[in-house]
């Protein structure tokens, strides 16, 4: 039996749907049944239920966005650092393998090849880098699983949310047998407040940058495939291969969905942070080569975006799943 935590969240709902689709036996444990944030309660449950694998899709993201984490620091630290650390200790004590949904937002920028040298650029909004990405995207290389986070408490400035996610990875990395699955800006074909494609269509102004993305269904299937294949435990960047600019996504939306609106962009970072954001945002490229090397396949980011838009389901479309209610189930 697989134990799923955070089943009411945006990513947790997709895990539940995919587990049902595969016919895998699982239990979606709620905090109303067992307060799994308490070590004694959780380990008692593990002894009784004896799951073969635990999936943690719970965490604290803040609503409507990560700016909320700046004023809810205790909840953010508890949900993204202390909670996974407790899970790691409990699972290690009971010798239960588990998987943790982390985030690629612990990085910013990418590695850039210029004039025969590779350097890390943290700000990809610089005009010369935007031009280079448009002309030669292959010059931009993503961060790998062995790279140190550069958007964290150790490497400010950063958001408090990103810093707690980075600290959470440090807290569990060498504890027991686990997967750390890095998610990056989730999207799919179903209109949702957490869907990147929905957000872009609702923003009054759009912030242009370069990013890796994760199709929600592709992400969940890849995570479960790693477990099914008994791939080596460790950290994996679970993103659709490639990177994309917000401008490219907007162009695809205009061409495929033909919305009855025009899209305006923030002129620069200064205007964006002055008017629309309270804390620094992570914009980065991740390298998913390690994942692909296990034999787990994911569509390219451009293919996944195009397929999602061509199969777009507007708001209120019925789909199996439940809405997020608990602040510790928002991933």
C-alpha positions in Angstrom: 0.0 0.0 0.0 1.2 3.5 -0.9 0.6 6.3 1.6 -0.2 9.7 0.0 0.1 12.9 2.1 -1.3 16.2 0.8 -3.8 14.6 -1.4 -6.1 17.6 -1.5 -3.4 19.9 -2.9 -2.8 20.8 -6.6 -0.1 18.2 -7.0 -1.5 15.8 -4.5 -4.8 15.6 -6.5 -2.8 14.5 -9.5 -1.0 11.8 -7.6 -4.3 10.5 -6.4 -5.7 10.5 -9.9 -2.7 8.8 -11.4 -2.5 6.1 -8.7 -6.2 5.3 -9.3 -5.5 5.2 -13.1 -2.7 2.7 -12.5 -4.7 0.6 -10.2 -2.2 0.9 -7.4 -3.4 0.5 -3.9 -3.0 3.7 -1.9 -4.4 5.6 1.1 -4.8 9.3 1.0 -4.3 10.2 4.6 -5.9 13.4 5.9 -4.9 15.3 9.0 -8.5 14.9 10.3 -7.8 11.1 10.4 -4.2 11.3 11.7 -2.2 14.5 12.5 0.7 13.3 10.4 2.6 16.5 11.3 3.2 15.1 14.8 6.1 12.6 14.9 4.5 10.3 17.5 1.2 10.2 15.7 2.7 9.6 12.3 5.2 6.9 13.4 2.4 5.1 15.2 0.4 5.1 12.0 3.4 3.8 10.0 3.8 0.9 12.4 0.1 0.0 12.0 -0.4 0.6 8.3 3.0 -0.7 7.1 3.0 1.2 3.8 5.5 0.1 1.1 6.1 3.7 0.0 5.1 7.2 1.2 4.5 10.2 -1.1 4.6 13.7 0.4 2.8 16.2 -1.7 2.1 18.5 1.2 3.8 21.8 1.8 3.2 25.5 2.3 3.1 27.7 -0.8 1.2 30.8 0.4 -2.0 32.2 -1.2 -2.4 33.7 -3.7 1.4 33.5 -4.2 4.7 33.3 -2.4 4.4 36.9 -1.2 2.1 35.6 1.5 5.0 33.5 2.9 6.8 36.7 3.8 4.2 37.4 6.5 3.5 33.8 7.4 7.1 32.7 8.1 6.4 30.3 10.9 3.9 28.3 8.9 6.2 28.4 5.8 9.2 27.1 7.8 7.0 24.5 9.5 5.5 23.2 6.3 8.5 23.2 4.0 11.4 22.4 6.3 10.4 21.0 9.7 7.6 18.8 8.4 9.6 17.0 5.7 12.5 16.6 8.2 10.1 14.9 10.6 8.8 12.7 7.8 12.3 11.7 6.9 13.2 10.7 10.4 10.0 8.7 10.9 10.3 6.9 7.6 14.0 6.1 8.3 13.0 4.8 11.7 10.5 2.4 10.1 12.7 1.7 7.0 10.0 3.0 4.7 11.1 4.6 1.4 9.4 7.8 0.4 9.2 10.6 -2.1 9.1 14.3 -1.4 7.8 17.0 -3.8 10.3 19.8 -3.7 10.8 22.8 -6.0 13.2 24.1 -8.6 12.7 27.6 -7.2 15.8 27.1 -5.0 17.7 28.3 -8.1 17.7 31.4 -10.2 19.2 32.0 -13.6 21.1 29.4 -15.6 24.6 28.5 -16.9 25.4 30.3 -20.1 28.0 29.5 -22.6 29.6 32.6 -24.1 33.0 33.0 -25.9 34.0 29.5 -25.0 33.3 29.8 -21.3 30.4 28.7 -19.1 29.3 31.1 -16.4 26.3 31.3 -14.1 24.0 34.2 -14.8 21.4 34.9 -12.1 19.5 37.5 -14.1 18.2 36.3 -17.5 16.2 39.5 -18.1 19.3 41.4 -19.2 18.7 42.4 -22.9 21.9 40.7 -24.2 20.9 37.4 -22.6 17.3 37.6 -23.8 18.7 38.2 -27.3 21.1 35.3 -27.0 18.3 32.9 -25.8 16.2 33.9 -28.8 19.1 33.2 -31.2 20.9 30.3 -29.5 18.9 28.6 -26.7 21.4 25.8 -26.7 23.9 28.1 -25.0 21.8 28.0 -21.9 22.3 25.0 -19.6 20.2 24.1 -16.6 21.3 23.5 -13.1 21.9 19.9 -12.2 21.1 17.9 -9.1 24.8 18.3 -7.9 24.7 22.1 -8.1 24.3 24.1 -4.9 21.2 26.1 -4.6 21.8 29.8 -5.4 18.4 31.2 -4.2 18.4 30.4 -0.5 19.3 31.6 2.9 22.9 31.0 2.1 22.6 32.9 -1.2 20.3 35.9 -0.8 18.4 37.8 -2.0 15.6 35.2 -2.2 12.0 34.6 -1.2 11.4 33.1 2.2 9.4 30.3 0.5 12.4 29.3 -1.7 14.8 29.4 1.2 12.6 27.1 3.3 12.4 24.6 0.3 16.2 24.7 -0.1 16.6 24.1 3.7 14.0 21.3 3.5 16.1 19.5 0.9 19.2 19.8 3.1 17.3 18.5 6.1 16.2 15.2 4.4 18.9 14.6 1.8 20.9 12.0 3.8 18.1 10.6 6.0 16.8 7.2 5.0 15.9 6.2 1.5 14.1 8.9 -0.4 13.5 10.7 -3.7 13.5 14.5 -3.9 11.4 15.4 -6.9 11.9 19.0 -8.0 8.8 20.5 -9.5 9.0 23.7 -11.6 6.0 26.0 -12.4 3.3 23.4 -12.9 0.8 23.6 -15.7 -1.6 21.4 -17.7 -4.8 21.6 -19.8 -7.1 22.2 -16.8 -7.9 25.8 -15.9 -6.9 26.3 -12.2 -5.6 29.1 -10.0 -2.4 27.1 -9.5 -1.9 26.5 -13.3 0.8 28.6 -14.9 -1.3 28.9 -18.1 -4.3 30.1 -16.2 -2.2 32.7 -14.3 -0.8 34.2 -17.5 -4.3 34.6 -19.0 -5.5 36.4 -15.8 -2.6 38.7 -15.1 -3.2 42.3 -16.0 0.4 42.5 -17.0 2.8 39.6 -17.7 6.4 39.3 -16.4 8.7 38.0 -19.1 11.6 35.7 -18.1 13.1 32.3 -19.0 12.1 29.2 -17.2 11.9 25.4 -17.1 8.3 24.1 -16.5 6.7 20.9 -15.3 3.5 19.6 -16.9 1.5 18.4 -13.8 0.5 15.0 -15.2 4.0 14.4 -16.7 5.6 15.3 -13.4 3.5 12.9 -11.4 3.9 10.0 -13.9 7.7 10.5 -13.9 7.8 10.4 -10.1 5.8 7.2 -10.0 7.9 5.7 -12.8 11.1 6.3 -10.8 9.6 4.3 -8.0 8.2 1.6 -10.3 11.6 1.2 -12.0 13.3 1.1 -8.6 15.6 3.9 -9.8 18.3 5.0 -7.5 17.1 7.2 -4.6 18.2 10.8 -4.6 17.3 14.2 -6.1 15.8 14.5 -9.6 14.8 17.6 -11.6 11.4 16.6 -12.9 10.9 19.1 -15.6 9.9 18.9 -19.2 13.1 19.1 -21.2 13.9 22.6 -22.6 13.1 26.1 -21.4 10.7 28.8 -22.6 10.2 32.5 -22.2 6.9 33.9 -21.0 6.7 35.8 -24.3 6.8 32.4 -26.2 4.0 31.0 -23.9 1.9 34.1 -24.6 2.4 33.7 -28.3 1.2 30.1 -28.1 -1.9 31.2 -26.1 -2.7 33.9 -28.7 -2.3 31.5 -31.6 -4.2 28.5 -30.1 -6.7 29.9 -27.7 -7.2 33.2 -29.4 -8.3 35.1 -26.3 -10.3 38.2 -26.5 -7.6 40.4 -24.9 -4.2 41.7 -25.5 -1.2 41.0 -23.3 0.9 43.7 -21.8 4.3 43.1 -20.2 6.1 44.8 -17.4 8.8 47.0 -18.8 11.6 45.7 -16.5 12.3 44.1 -13.1 12.2 47.5 -11.4 8.6 48.2 -12.6 7.6 44.6 -11.7 8.9 44.6 -8.2 7.7 48.1 -7.5 4.1 47.4 -8.5 3.4 43.6 -8.5 5.7 41.6 -6.2 6.9 42.0 -2.6 9.7 39.4 -2.7 12.2 38.2 -5.3 11.0 35.5 -7.8 12.9 32.5 -8.9 13.4 32.2 -12.7 15.6 29.4 -13.7 16.5 26.5 -16.1 16.9 23.0 -14.7 18.7 20.1 -16.4 16.6 17.0 -16.4 19.3 14.7 -17.9 19.5 12.6 -14.8 15.8 11.8 -14.9 16.0 10.9 -18.6 19.0 8.8 -18.0 16.9 6.4 -15.9 14.7 5.7 -18.9 11.8 7.9 -17.6 10.7 10.0 -20.5 9.0 13.4 -20.5 7.7 15.4 -23.5 9.6 18.6 -24.4 8.3 21.7 -22.7 7.1 23.1 -26.1 5.2 19.9 -26.9 3.6 19.8 -23.5 2.5 23.4 -23.7 1.1 23.0 -27.2 -0.8 19.9 -26.2 -2.2 21.5 -23.1 -3.5 24.5 -25.0 -5.0 22.5 -27.8 -6.8 20.4 -25.1 -7.7 23.4 -22.9 -10.5 22.9 -20.4 -12.0 26.2 -19.2 -12.7 27.0 -15.5 -15.4 24.8 -13.8 -14.6 21.8 -16.0 -15.4 18.7 -13.9 -12.5 16.5 -13.2 -11.9 13.8 -10.6 -10.3 15.3 -7.5 -11.0 17.6 -4.5 -10.1 21.1 -3.7 -7.3 22.1 -1.4 -8.5 22.9 2.1 -5.6 22.5 4.4 -2.7 25.0 4.4 -0.3 22.0 4.5 -1.7 20.5 1.3 -1.2 23.3 -1.2 1.4 21.8 -3.5 
